[in-house]
Amino acid sequence: MNNNITFETAMNKLGEIVDKLENGEVSLDELLRLFEQGTELASFCYDKLQNAEQRITQITSLNQGRTESEDLDE
């Protein structure tokens, strides 16, 4: 998969794949190809969300540390 893809683009593509799979009008070979592509996109999106959560946690921790030391200075 293209690593330059954005989270939003991956989610849109995943939604399109889900729509095609739910429609039920694809051949078995196409279904398998779409399923494989969908699982790759889902994994990519999950990883992006995990990384975002870690960054938010780090930023929050840093800001809480600053707030506590600012409180001690007063």
All heavy atoms as a GROMACS GRO file, in nm:
protein
  590
    1MET      N    1   0.084  -0.118   0.000
    1MET     CA    2   0.000   0.000   0.000
    1MET      C    3   0.088   0.124   0.000
    1MET      O    4   0.197   0.124   0.054
    1MET     CB    5  -0.092   0.000   0.123
    1MET     CG    6  -0.179   0.122   0.122
    1MET     SD    7  -0.299   0.147   0.254
    1MET     CE    8  -0.280   0.018   0.366
    2ASN      N    9   0.035   0.228  -0.056
    2ASN     CA   10   0.105   0.357  -0.063
    2ASN      C   11   0.110   0.419   0.076
    2ASN      O   12   0.006   0.450   0.134
    2ASN     CB   13   0.033   0.448  -0.163
    2ASN     CG   14   0.097   0.583  -0.178
    2ASN    OD1   15   0.196   0.613  -0.114
    2ASN    ND2   16   0.040   0.664  -0.263
    3ASN      N   17   0.228   0.439   0.131
    3ASN     CA   18   0.242   0.497   0.265
    3ASN      C   19   0.218   0.647   0.266
    3ASN      O   20   0.213   0.706   0.373
    3ASN     CB   21   0.380   0.465   0.323
    3ASN     CG   22   0.391   0.320   0.363
    3ASN    OD1   23   0.292   0.254   0.393
    3ASN    ND2   24   0.511   0.267   0.361
    4ASN      N   25   0.206   0.709   0.150
    4ASN     CA   26   0.180   0.853   0.143
    4ASN      C   27   0.031   0.885   0.150
    4ASN      O   28  -0.007   1.001   0.142
    4ASN     CB   29   0.240   0.912   0.014
    4ASN     CG   30   0.391   0.903   0.014
    4ASN    OD1   31   0.454   0.909   0.119
    4ASN    ND2   32   0.450   0.887  -0.102
    5ILE      N   33  -0.052   0.785   0.160
    5ILE     CA   34  -0.195   0.803   0.166
    5ILE      C   35  -0.234   0.865   0.300
    5ILE      O   36  -0.173   0.836   0.402
    5ILE     CB   37  -0.268   0.669   0.143
    5ILE    CG1   38  -0.417   0.688   0.123
    5ILE    CG2   39  -0.242   0.574   0.255
    5ILE    CD1   40  -0.489   0.561   0.081
    6THR      N   41  -0.333   0.952   0.299
    6THR     CA   42  -0.378   1.013   0.424
    6THR      C   43  -0.481   0.924   0.492
    6THR      O   44  -0.542   0.837   0.427
    6THR     CB   45  -0.442   1.151   0.400
    6THR    OG1   46  -0.563   1.134   0.323
    6THR    CG2   47  -0.347   1.245   0.328
    7PHE      N   48  -0.501   0.947   0.619
    7PHE     CA   49  -0.602   0.874   0.695
    7PHE      C   50  -0.739   0.892   0.631
    7PHE      O   51  -0.815   0.795   0.614
    7PHE     CB   52  -0.602   0.923   0.840
    7PHE     CG   53  -0.712   0.862   0.923
    7PHE    CD1   54  -0.697   0.736   0.976
    7PHE    CD2   55  -0.830   0.932   0.947
    7PHE    CE1   56  -0.798   0.679   1.052
    7PHE    CE2   57  -0.931   0.876   1.023
    7PHE     CZ   58  -0.915   0.750   1.076
    8GLU      N   59  -0.771   1.015   0.594
    8GLU     CA   60  -0.902   1.045   0.537
    8GLU      C   61  -0.924   0.973   0.405
    8GLU      O   62  -1.033   0.918   0.380
    8GLU     CB   63  -0.919   1.196   0.520
    8GLU     CG   64  -0.927   1.273   0.650
    8GLU     CD   65  -0.792   1.296   0.718
    8GLU    OE1   66  -0.686   1.268   0.658
    8GLU    OE2   67  -0.794   1.341   0.834
    9THR      N   68  -0.822   0.970   0.321
    9THR     CA   69  -0.832   0.900   0.193
    9THR      C   70  -0.851   0.750   0.216
    9THR      O   71  -0.933   0.686   0.150
    9THR     CB   72  -0.708   0.925   0.106
    9THR    OG1   73  -0.696   1.066   0.084
    9THR    CG2   74  -0.715   0.854  -0.026
   10ALA      N   75  -0.776   0.696   0.310
   10ALA     CA   76  -0.788   0.552   0.341
   10ALA      C   77  -0.928   0.520   0.392
   10ALA      O   78  -0.987   0.418   0.353
   10ALA     CB   79  -0.682   0.512   0.443
   11MET      N   80  -0.983   0.606   0.477
   11MET     CA   81  -1.118   0.582   0.529
   11MET      C   82  -1.221   0.589   0.417
   11MET      O   83  -1.314   0.507   0.413
   11MET     CB   84  -1.152   0.684   0.638
   11MET     CG   85  -1.083   0.657   0.770
   11MET     SD   86  -1.132   0.500   0.847
   11MET     CE   87  -1.303   0.534   0.886
   12ASN      N   88  -1.206   0.683   0.325
   12ASN     CA   89  -1.299   0.693   0.212
   12ASN      C   90  -1.292   0.569   0.123
   12ASN      O   91  -1.396   0.515   0.083
   12ASN     CB   92  -1.270   0.818   0.129
   12ASN     CG   93  -1.312   0.945   0.199
   12ASN    OD1   94  -1.402   0.945   0.283
   12ASN    ND2   95  -1.249   1.055   0.166
   13LYS      N   96  -1.169   0.523   0.095
   13LYS     CA   97  -1.153   0.402   0.013
   13LYS      C   98  -1.212   0.281   0.085
   13LYS      O   99  -1.275   0.196   0.022
   13LYS     CB  100  -1.006   0.378  -0.018
   13LYS     CG  101  -0.950   0.472  -0.121
   13LYS     CD  102  -0.805   0.438  -0.156
   13LYS     CE  103  -0.754   0.532  -0.263
   13LYS     NZ  104  -0.618   0.496  -0.307
   14LEU      N  105  -1.192   0.275   0.214
   14LEU     CA  106  -1.246   0.164   0.293
   14LEU      C  107  -1.399   0.166   0.287
   14LEU      O  108  -1.463   0.061   0.272
   14LEU     CB  109  -1.197   0.173   0.438
   14LEU     CG  110  -1.227   0.057   0.530
   14LEU    CD1  111  -1.178  -0.075   0.474
   14LEU    CD2  112  -1.165   0.082   0.667
   15GLY      N  113  -1.458   0.284   0.297
   15GLY     CA  114  -1.603   0.296   0.286
   15GLY      C  115  -1.655   0.250   0.151
   15GLY      O  116  -1.759   0.183   0.142
   16GLU      N  117  -1.582   0.284   0.045
   16GLU     CA  118  -1.621   0.240  -0.090
   16GLU      C  119  -1.615   0.088  -0.101
   16GLU      O  120  -1.703   0.026  -0.162
   16GLU     CB  121  -1.530   0.303  -0.194
   16GLU     CG  122  -1.547   0.454  -0.209
   16GLU     CD  123  -1.441   0.519  -0.296
   16GLU    OE1  124  -1.359   0.445  -0.357
   16GLU    OE2  125  -1.438   0.643  -0.302
   17ILE      N  126  -1.512   0.030  -0.043
   17ILE     CA  127  -1.498  -0.116  -0.047
   17ILE      C  128  -1.613  -0.182   0.029
   17ILE      O  129  -1.673  -0.279  -0.019
   17ILE     CB  130  -1.361  -0.159   0.010
   17ILE    CG1  131  -1.251  -0.120  -0.088
   17ILE    CG2  132  -1.357  -0.309   0.040
   17ILE    CD1  133  -1.110  -0.138  -0.035
   18VAL      N  134  -1.644  -0.130   0.146
   18VAL     CA  135  -1.753  -0.186   0.225
   18VAL      C  136  -1.884  -0.179   0.146
   18VAL      O  137  -1.961  -0.277   0.143
   18VAL     CB  138  -1.766  -0.114   0.361
   18VAL    CG1  139  -1.894  -0.152   0.433
   18VAL    CG2  140  -1.645  -0.145   0.449
   19ASP      N  141  -1.909  -0.066   0.080
   19ASP     CA  142  -2.030  -0.052   0.000
   19ASP      C  143  -2.036  -0.159  -0.110
   19ASP      O  144  -2.141  -0.221  -0.132
   19ASP     CB  145  -2.038   0.087  -0.063
   19ASP     CG  146  -2.066   0.197   0.038
   19ASP    OD1  147  -2.112   0.165   0.151
   19ASP    OD2  148  -2.041   0.315   0.004
   20LYS      N  149  -1.924  -0.180  -0.179
   20LYS     CA  150  -1.920  -0.281  -0.286
   20LYS      C  151  -1.943  -0.421  -0.230
   20LYS      O  152  -2.016  -0.501  -0.291
   20LYS     CB  153  -1.786  -0.276  -0.359
   20LYS     CG  154  -1.769  -0.157  -0.448
   20LYS     CD  155  -1.634  -0.158  -0.517
   20LYS     CE  156  -1.613  -0.034  -0.600
   20LYS     NZ  157  -1.478  -0.031  -0.662
   21LEU      N  158  -1.882  -0.450  -0.115
   21LEU     CA  159  -1.898  -0.583  -0.056
   21LEU      C  160  -2.042  -0.606  -0.007
   21LEU      O  161  -2.097  -0.714  -0.022
   21LEU     CB  162  -1.798  -0.603   0.059
   21LEU     CG  163  -1.651  -0.610   0.020
   21LEU    CD1  164  -1.564  -0.619   0.143
   21LEU    CD2  165  -1.625  -0.728  -0.073
   22GLU      N  166  -2.100  -0.502   0.050
   22GLU     CA  167  -2.238  -0.514   0.099
   22GLU      C  168  -2.337  -0.526  -0.016
   22GLU      O  169  -2.442  -0.589  -0.002
   22GLU     CB  170  -2.274  -0.395   0.187
   22GLU     CG  171  -2.208  -0.399   0.322
   22GLU     CD  172  -2.242  -0.279   0.409
   22GLU    OE1  173  -2.291  -0.177   0.358
   22GLU    OE2  174  -2.219  -0.291   0.530
   23ASN      N  175  -2.304  -0.466  -0.131
   23ASN     CA  176  -2.390  -0.471  -0.248
   23ASN      C  177  -2.406  -0.614  -0.298
   23ASN      O  178  -2.512  -0.652  -0.346
   23ASN     CB  179  -2.332  -0.381  -0.357
   23ASN     CG  180  -2.424  -0.364  -0.475
   23ASN    OD1  181  -2.538  -0.406  -0.473
   23ASN    ND2  182  -2.373  -0.302  -0.578
   24GLY      N  183  -2.299  -0.692  -0.285
   24GLY     CA  184  -2.305  -0.834  -0.320
   24GLY      C  185  -2.302  -0.863  -0.469
   24GLY      O  186  -2.331  -0.976  -0.509
   25GLU      N  187  -2.268  -0.766  -0.551
   25GLU     CA  188  -2.269  -0.788  -0.695
   25GLU      C  189  -2.128  -0.797  -0.752
   25GLU      O  190  -2.102  -0.753  -0.864
   25GLU     CB  191  -2.347  -0.676  -0.763
   25GLU     CG  192  -2.493  -0.677  -0.726
   25GLU     CD  193  -2.573  -0.570  -0.797
   25GLU    OE1  194  -2.521  -0.507  -0.891
   25GLU    OE2  195  -2.688  -0.549  -0.758
   26VAL      N  196  -2.036  -0.854  -0.677
   26VAL     CA  197  -1.899  -0.872  -0.726
   26VAL      C  198  -1.868  -1.021  -0.732
   26VAL      O  199  -1.925  -1.101  -0.657
   26VAL     CB  200  -1.794  -0.800  -0.637
   26VAL    CG1  201  -1.813  -0.650  -0.641
   26VAL    CG2  202  -1.801  -0.848  -0.494
   27SER      N  203  -1.778  -1.056  -0.821
   27SER     CA  204  -1.738  -1.195  -0.833
   27SER      C  205  -1.658  -1.237  -0.710
   27SER      O  206  -1.612  -1.153  -0.632
   27SER     CB  207  -1.653  -1.215  -0.959
   27SER     OG  208  -1.529  -1.149  -0.943
   28LEU      N  209  -1.640  -1.365  -0.695
   28LEU     CA  210  -1.563  -1.417  -0.582
   28LEU      C  211  -1.420  -1.365  -0.585
   28LEU      O  212  -1.366  -1.324  -0.481
   28LEU     CB  213  -1.564  -1.570  -0.581
   28LEU     CG  214  -1.487  -1.637  -0.467
   28LEU    CD1  215  -1.543  -1.593  -0.331
   28LEU    CD2  216  -1.490  -1.787  -0.481
   29ASP      N  217  -1.359  -1.364  -0.701
   29ASP     CA  218  -1.221  -1.313  -0.713
   29ASP      C  219  -1.214  -1.166  -0.674
   29ASP      O  220  -1.123  -1.124  -0.603
   29ASP     CB  221  -1.168  -1.332  -0.856
   29ASP     CG  222  -1.140  -1.477  -0.888
   29ASP    OD1  223  -1.120  -1.557  -0.794
   29ASP    OD2  224  -1.136  -1.511  -1.008
   30GLU      N  225  -1.312  -1.087  -0.720
   30GLU     CA  226  -1.315  -0.945  -0.687
   30GLU      C  227  -1.343  -0.927  -0.538
   30GLU      O  228  -1.283  -0.840  -0.473
   30GLU     CB  229  -1.424  -0.874  -0.770
   30GLU     CG  230  -1.438  -0.728  -0.742
   30GLU     CD  231  -1.322  -0.642  -0.789
   30GLU    OE1  232  -1.225  -0.695  -0.848
   30GLU    OE2  233  -1.325  -0.519  -0.765
   31LEU      N  234  -1.429  -1.010  -0.482
   31LEU     CA  235  -1.459  -1.004  -0.339
   31LEU      C  236  -1.332  -1.027  -0.257
   31LEU      O  237  -1.304  -0.952  -0.162
   31LEU     CB  238  -1.565  -1.108  -0.303
   31LEU     CG  239  -1.608  -1.109  -0.158
   31LEU    CD1  240  -1.759  -1.122  -0.148
   31LEU    CD2  241  -1.540  -1.221  -0.083
   32LEU      N  242  -1.255  -1.127  -0.294
   32LEU     CA  243  -1.131  -1.156  -0.222
   32LEU      C  244  -1.030  -1.042  -0.234
   32LEU      O  245  -0.964  -1.005  -0.137
   32LEU     CB  246  -1.070  -1.287  -0.271
   32LEU     CG  247  -1.148  -1.413  -0.234
   32LEU    CD1  248  -1.089  -1.535  -0.304
   32LEU    CD2  249  -1.151  -1.433  -0.085
   33ARG      N  250  -1.019  -0.984  -0.354
   33ARG     CA  251  -0.928  -0.872  -0.376
   33ARG      C  252  -0.971  -0.752  -0.292
   33ARG      O  253  -0.889  -0.689  -0.225
   33ARG     CB  254  -0.924  -0.834  -0.524
   33ARG     CG  255  -0.818  -0.729  -0.556
   33ARG     CD  256  -0.828  -0.680  -0.700
   33ARG     NE  257  -0.948  -0.601  -0.725
   33ARG     CZ  258  -0.965  -0.475  -0.683
   33ARG    NH1  259  -0.872  -0.415  -0.613
   33ARG    NH2  260  -1.076  -0.410  -0.712
   34LEU      N  261  -1.100  -0.722  -0.293
   34LEU     CA  262  -1.151  -0.610  -0.214
   34LEU      C  263  -1.134  -0.634  -0.065
   34LEU      O  264  -1.100  -0.543   0.011
   34LEU     CB  265  -1.299  -0.585  -0.247
   34LEU     CG  266  -1.328  -0.526  -0.384
   34LEU    CD1  267  -1.478  -0.527  -0.412
   34LEU    CD2  268  -1.272  -0.385  -0.396
   35PHE      N  269  -1.159  -0.758  -0.022
   35PHE     CA  270  -1.143  -0.791   0.119
   35PHE      C  271  -0.999  -0.772   0.164
   35PHE      O  272  -0.972  -0.714   0.269
   35PHE     CB  273  -1.189  -0.935   0.147
   35PHE     CG  274  -1.182  -0.971   0.292
   35PHE    CD1  275  -1.281  -0.930   0.380
   35PHE    CD2  276  -1.076  -1.046   0.341
   35PHE    CE1  277  -1.274  -0.963   0.515
   35PHE    CE2  278  -1.068  -1.078   0.475
   35PHE     CZ  279  -1.168  -1.037   0.562
   36GLU      N  280  -0.905  -0.818   0.082
   36GLU     CA  281  -0.763  -0.802   0.114
   36GLU      C  282  -0.726  -0.654   0.121
   36GLU      O  283  -0.659  -0.609   0.215
   36GLU     CB  284  -0.677  -0.874   0.010
   36GLU     CG  285  -0.529  -0.865   0.040
   36GLU     CD  286  -0.445  -0.943  -0.060
   36GLU    OE1  287  -0.499  -0.993  -0.161
   36GLU    OE2  288  -0.323  -0.950  -0.038
   37GLN      N  289  -0.770  -0.577   0.024
   37GLN     CA  290  -0.740  -0.434   0.022
   37GLN      C  291  -0.805  -0.366   0.143
   37GLN      O  292  -0.744  -0.279   0.206
   37GLN     CB  293  -0.793  -0.372  -0.108
   37GLN     CG  294  -0.755  -0.227  -0.126
   37GLN     CD  295  -0.808  -0.170  -0.257
   37GLN    OE1  296  -0.883  -0.233  -0.330
   37GLN    NE2  297  -0.768  -0.048  -0.286
   38GLY      N  298  -0.926  -0.406   0.176
   38GLY     CA  299  -0.996  -0.348   0.290
   38GLY      C  300  -0.926  -0.377   0.422
   38GLY      O  301  -0.916  -0.289   0.508
   39THR      N  302  -0.875  -0.497   0.439
   39THR     CA  303  -0.805  -0.530   0.563
   39THR      C  304  -0.675  -0.450   0.574
   39THR      O  305  -0.638  -0.407   0.684
   39THR     CB  306  -0.777  -0.680   0.577
   39THR    OG1  307  -0.706  -0.727   0.463
   39THR    CG2  308  -0.906  -0.759   0.595
   40GLU      N  309  -0.608  -0.428   0.461
   40GLU     CA  310  -0.486  -0.346   0.463
   40GLU      C  311  -0.520  -0.201   0.500
   40GLU      O  312  -0.449  -0.140   0.581
   40GLU     CB  313  -0.417  -0.350   0.326
   40GLU     CG  314  -0.350  -0.481   0.295
   40GLU     CD  315  -0.291  -0.485   0.155
   40GLU    OE1  316  -0.289  -0.380   0.087
   40GLU    OE2  317  -0.248  -0.593   0.113
   41LEU      N  318  -0.627  -0.148   0.444
   41LEU     CA  319  -0.668  -0.011   0.475
   41LEU      C  320  -0.710   0.001   0.621
   41LEU      O  321  -0.677   0.098   0.688
   41LEU     CB  322  -0.781   0.033   0.382
   41LEU     CG  323  -0.742   0.062   0.238
   41LEU    CD1  324  -0.867   0.073   0.150
   41LEU    CD2  325  -0.658   0.188   0.228
   42ALA      N  326  -0.783  -0.098   0.670
   42ALA     CA  327  -0.828  -0.095   0.810
   42ALA      C  328  -0.708  -0.099   0.904
   42ALA      O  329  -0.704  -0.025   1.004
   42ALA     CB  330  -0.921  -0.213   0.838
   43SER      N  331  -0.609  -0.179   0.873
   43SER     CA  332  -0.488  -0.187   0.955
   43SER      C  333  -0.413  -0.054   0.951
   43SER      O  334  -0.366  -0.005   1.054
   43SER     CB  335  -0.398  -0.300   0.904
   43SER     OG  336  -0.279  -0.306   0.977
   44PHE      N  337  -0.403   0.006   0.832
   44PHE     CA  338  -0.338   0.136   0.817
   44PHE      C  339  -0.408   0.241   0.903
   44PHE      O  340  -0.343   0.316   0.976
   44PHE     CB  341  -0.340   0.177   0.669
   44PHE     CG  342  -0.293   0.316   0.644
   44PHE    CD1  343  -0.158   0.346   0.634
   44PHE    CD2  344  -0.385   0.420   0.630
   44PHE    CE1  345  -0.115   0.476   0.610
   44PHE    CE2  346  -0.343   0.549   0.606
   44PHE     CZ  347  -0.208   0.578   0.597
   45CYS      N  348  -0.542   0.245   0.896
   45CYS     CA  349  -0.618   0.343   0.974
   45CYS      C  350  -0.603   0.318   1.123
   45CYS      O  351  -0.588   0.414   1.201
   45CYS     CB  352  -0.766   0.338   0.934
   45CYS     SG  353  -0.798   0.402   0.768
   46TYR      N  354  -0.604   0.193   1.164
   46TYR     CA  355  -0.586   0.160   1.305
   46TYR      C  356  -0.450   0.210   1.355
   46TYR      O  357  -0.440   0.271   1.461
   46TYR     CB  358  -0.600   0.009   1.326
   46TYR     CG  359  -0.578  -0.034   1.469
   46TYR    CD1  360  -0.679  -0.021   1.563
   46TYR    CD2  361  -0.455  -0.085   1.510
   46TYR    CE1  362  -0.659  -0.059   1.694
   46TYR    CE2  363  -0.435  -0.124   1.641
   46TYR     CZ  364  -0.537  -0.111   1.732
   46TYR     OH  365  -0.515  -0.148   1.864
   47ASP      N  366  -0.346   0.185   1.276
   47ASP     CA  367  -0.212   0.230   1.313
   47ASP      C  368  -0.205   0.383   1.324
   47ASP      O  369  -0.144   0.437   1.417
   47ASP     CB  370  -0.107   0.182   1.212
   47ASP     CG  371  -0.084   0.032   1.219
   47ASP    OD1  372  -0.123  -0.031   1.320
   47ASP    OD2  373  -0.026  -0.023   1.122
   48LYS      N  374  -0.268   0.452   1.228
   48LYS     CA  375  -0.270   0.598   1.233
   48LYS      C  376  -0.339   0.648   1.359
   48LYS      O  377  -0.292   0.741   1.424
   48LYS     CB  378  -0.342   0.656   1.110
   48LYS     CG  379  -0.261   0.649   0.983
   48LYS     CD  380  -0.156   0.758   0.984
   48LYS     CE  381  -0.097   0.776   0.847
   48LYS     NZ  382   0.006   0.878   0.845
   49LEU      N  383  -0.451   0.586   1.395
   49LEU     CA  384  -0.524   0.626   1.515
   49LEU      C  385  -0.443   0.598   1.641
   49LEU      O  386  -0.442   0.678   1.734
   49LEU     CB  387  -0.659   0.555   1.522
   49LEU     CG  388  -0.764   0.604   1.424
   49LEU    CD1  389  -0.887   0.514   1.428
   49LEU    CD2  390  -0.802   0.748   1.452
   50GLN      N  391  -0.375   0.485   1.644
   50GLN     CA  392  -0.290   0.451   1.759
   50GLN      C  393  -0.179   0.554   1.775
   50GLN      O  394  -0.149   0.599   1.886
   50GLN     CB  395  -0.230   0.311   1.743
   50GLN     CG  396  -0.328   0.199   1.762
   50GLN     CD  397  -0.378   0.192   1.904
   50GLN    OE1  398  -0.491   0.230   1.932
   50GLN    NE2  399  -0.297   0.147   1.996
   51ASN      N  400  -0.115   0.591   1.664
   51ASN     CA  401  -0.008   0.692   1.669
   51ASN      C  402  -0.062   0.826   1.715
   51ASN      O  403   0.004   0.896   1.794
   51ASN     CB  404   0.059   0.706   1.532
   51ASN     CG  405   0.143   0.587   1.496
   51ASN    OD1  406   0.189   0.513   1.583
   51ASN    ND2  407   0.164   0.564   1.368
   52ALA      N  408  -0.179   0.864   1.667
   52ALA     CA  409  -0.240   0.991   1.709
   52ALA      C  410  -0.271   0.988   1.858
   52ALA      O  411  -0.245   1.086   1.930
   52ALA     CB  412  -0.366   1.018   1.629
   53GLU      N  413  -0.322   0.877   1.906
   53GLU     CA  414  -0.352   0.864   2.049
   53GLU      C  415  -0.225   0.876   2.133
   53GLU      O  416  -0.224   0.943   2.237
   53GLU     CB  417  -0.421   0.730   2.077
   53GLU     CG  418  -0.462   0.714   2.221
   53GLU     CD  419  -0.533   0.582   2.248
   53GLU    OE1  420  -0.535   0.495   2.159
   53GLU    OE2  421  -0.586   0.567   2.358
   54GLN      N  422  -0.116   0.814   2.089
   54GLN     CA  423   0.010   0.822   2.161
   54GLN      C  424   0.062   0.965   2.165
   54GLN      O  425   0.109   1.013   2.269
   54GLN     CB  426   0.115   0.731   2.097
   54GLN     CG  427   0.091   0.585   2.121
   54GLN     CD  428   0.189   0.496   2.045
   54GLN    OE1  429   0.266   0.543   1.962
   54GLN    NE2  430   0.183   0.367   2.071
   55ARG      N  431   0.051   1.036   2.053
   55ARG     CA  432   0.096   1.175   2.049
   55ARG      C  433   0.012   1.262   2.142
   55ARG      O  434   0.065   1.349   2.212
   55ARG     CB  435   0.090   1.229   1.906
   55ARG     CG  436   0.199   1.170   1.819
   55ARG     CD  437   0.201   1.228   1.681
   55ARG     NE  438   0.226   1.372   1.686
   55ARG     CZ  439   0.202   1.454   1.586
   55ARG    NH1  440   0.149   1.408   1.474
   55ARG    NH2  441   0.229   1.583   1.596
   56ILE      N  442  -0.118   1.240   2.142
   56ILE     CA  443  -0.206   1.317   2.230
   56ILE      C  444  -0.172   1.291   2.376
   56ILE      O  445  -0.165   1.384   2.456
   56ILE     CB  446  -0.354   1.285   2.200
   56ILE    CG1  447  -0.393   1.344   2.065
   56ILE    CG2  448  -0.446   1.337   2.311
   56ILE    CD1  449  -0.527   1.296   2.012
   57THR      N  450  -0.146   1.166   2.409
   57THR     CA  451  -0.108   1.131   2.546
   57THR      C  452   0.023   1.199   2.584
   57THR      O  453   0.035   1.254   2.694
   57THR     CB  454  -0.094   0.977   2.560
   57THR    OG1  455  -0.221   0.918   2.528
   57THR    CG2  456  -0.054   0.938   2.700
   58GLN      N  457   0.121   1.198   2.494
   58GLN     CA  458   0.249   1.264   2.522
   58GLN      C  459   0.231   1.414   2.540
   58GLN      O  460   0.286   1.473   2.634
   58GLN     CB  461   0.348   1.238   2.408
   58GLN     CG  462   0.398   1.096   2.403
   58GLN     CD  463   0.479   1.069   2.277
   58GLN    OE1  464   0.476   1.145   2.181
   58GLN    NE2  465   0.552   0.957   2.278
   59ILE      N  466   0.155   1.476   2.453
   59ILE     CA  467   0.133   1.620   2.462
   59ILE      C  468   0.060   1.654   2.591
   59ILE      O  469   0.097   1.750   2.660
   59ILE     CB  470   0.054   1.671   2.338
   59ILE    CG1  471   0.141   1.660   2.213
   59ILE    CG2  472   0.005   1.814   2.360
   59ILE    CD1  473   0.064   1.677   2.083
   60THR      N  474  -0.040   1.576   2.625
   60THR     CA  475  -0.116   1.599   2.748
   60THR      C  476  -0.026   1.584   2.870
   60THR      O  477  -0.032   1.665   2.962
   60THR     CB  478  -0.234   1.501   2.756
   60THR    OG1  479  -0.316   1.517   2.639
   60THR    CG2  480  -0.319   1.526   2.878
   61SER      N  481   0.058   1.483   2.870
   61SER     CA  482   0.150   1.461   2.981
   61SER      C  483   0.246   1.577   2.997
   61SER      O  484   0.273   1.623   3.107
   61SER     CB  485   0.228   1.332   2.963
   61SER     OG  486   0.143   1.221   2.966
   62LEU      N  487   0.300   1.624   2.885
   62LEU     CA  488   0.392   1.738   2.889
   62LEU      C  489   0.322   1.862   2.943
   62LEU      O  490   0.377   1.934   3.026
   62LEU     CB  491   0.448   1.767   2.749
   62LEU     CG  492   0.549   1.669   2.695
   62LEU    CD1  493   0.583   1.702   2.549
   62LEU    CD2  494   0.676   1.669   2.780
   63ASN      N  495   0.202   1.887   2.896
   63ASN     CA  496   0.128   2.005   2.942
   63ASN      C  497   0.089   1.994   3.089
   63ASN      O  498   0.091   2.093   3.161
   63ASN     CB  499   0.004   2.029   2.856
   63ASN     CG  500   0.041   2.083   2.719
   63ASN    OD1  501   0.146   2.144   2.702
   63ASN    ND2  502  -0.045   2.062   2.622
   64GLN      N  503   0.056   1.875   3.135
   64GLN     CA  504   0.022   1.856   3.276
   64GLN      C  505   0.146   1.878   3.362
   64GLN      O  506   0.138   1.938   3.469
   64GLN     CB  507  -0.035   1.717   3.300
   64GLN     CG  508  -0.176   1.702   3.252
   64GLN     CD  509  -0.228   1.560   3.270
   64GLN    OE1  510  -0.153   1.468   3.298
   64GLN    NE2  511  -0.358   1.544   3.251
   65GLY      N  512   0.261   1.834   3.315
   65GLY     CA  513   0.386   1.854   3.388
   65GLY      C  514   0.419   2.002   3.401
   65GLY      O  515   0.461   2.048   3.505
   66ARG      N  516   0.398   2.077   3.295
   66ARG     CA  517   0.423   2.221   3.300
   66ARG      C  518   0.327   2.289   3.396
   66ARG      O  519   0.366   2.377   3.470
   66ARG     CB  520   0.406   2.281   3.160
   66ARG     CG  521   0.518   2.247   3.068
   66ARG     CD  522   0.502   2.317   2.936
   66ARG     NE  523   0.595   2.261   2.839
   66ARG     CZ  524   0.573   2.248   2.711
   66ARG    NH1  525   0.459   2.287   2.660
   66ARG    NH2  526   0.664   2.198   2.633
   67THR      N  527   0.203   2.250   3.393
   67THR     CA  528   0.103   2.311   3.481
   67THR      C  529   0.136   2.285   3.627
   67THR      O  530   0.128   2.375   3.710
   67THR     CB  531  -0.038   2.256   3.448
   67THR    OG1  532  -0.065   2.282   3.310
   67THR    CG2  533  -0.143   2.322   3.533
   68GLU      N  534   0.178   2.162   3.657
   68GLU     CA  535   0.213   2.129   3.797
   68GLU      C  536   0.335   2.208   3.842
   68GLU      O  537   0.338   2.257   3.953
   68GLU     CB  538   0.237   1.978   3.810
   68GLU     CG  539   0.110   1.896   3.798
   68GLU     CD  540   0.136   1.748   3.793
   68GLU    OE1  541   0.252   1.705   3.811
   68GLU    OE2  542   0.040   1.672   3.773
   69SER      N  543   0.437   2.223   3.757
   69SER     CA  544   0.555   2.298   3.798
   69SER      C  545   0.523   2.447   3.807
   69SER      O  546   0.578   2.516   3.892
   69SER     CB  547   0.676   2.275   3.710
   69SER     OG  548   0.646   2.250   3.580
   70GLU      N  549   0.435   2.495   3.724
   70GLU     CA  550   0.394   2.636   3.734
   70GLU      C  551   0.319   2.659   3.865
   70GLU      O  552   0.337   2.760   3.929
   70GLU     CB  553   0.305   2.674   3.616
   70GLU     CG  554   0.382   2.684   3.485
   70GLU     CD  555   0.291   2.702   3.366
   70GLU    OE1  556   0.168   2.710   3.383
   70GLU    OE2  557   0.343   2.705   3.252
   71ASP      N  558   0.236   2.560   3.906
   71ASP     CA  559   0.164   2.572   4.033
   71ASP      C  560   0.262   2.575   4.151
   71ASP      O  561   0.241   2.648   4.247
   71ASP     CB  562   0.066   2.455   4.051
   71ASP     CG  563  -0.053   2.463   3.955
   71ASP    OD1  564  -0.076   2.573   3.899
   71ASP    OD2  565  -0.122   2.361   3.937
   72LEU      N  566   0.369   2.497   4.144
   72LEU     CA  567   0.466   2.492   4.252
   72LEU      C  568   0.544   2.624   4.263
   72LEU      O  569   0.583   2.666   4.372
   72LEU     CB  570   0.564   2.377   4.231
   72LEU     CG  571   0.506   2.236   4.247
   72LEU    CD1  572   0.612   2.132   4.212
   72LEU    CD2  573   0.456   2.213   4.388
   73ASP      N  574   0.566   2.690   4.150
   73ASP     CA  575   0.639   2.817   4.150
   73ASP      C  576   0.560   2.929   4.217
   73ASP      O  577   0.618   3.022   4.269
   73ASP     CB  578   0.675   2.858   4.007
   73ASP     CG  579   0.781   2.767   3.946
   73ASP    OD1  580   0.850   2.700   4.024
   73ASP    OD2  581   0.792   2.764   3.822
   74GLU      N  582   0.429   2.918   4.215
   74GLU     CA  583   0.347   3.026   4.272
   74GLU      C  584   0.344   3.017   4.417
   74GLU      O  585   0.371   3.026   4.512
   74GLU     CB  586   0.203   3.015   4.220
   74GLU     CG  587   0.194   3.042   4.072
   74GLU     CD  588   0.053   3.023   4.020
   74GLU    OE1  589  -0.040   2.995   4.097
   74GLU    OE2  590   0.035   3.034   3.898
   0.00000   0.00000   0.00000
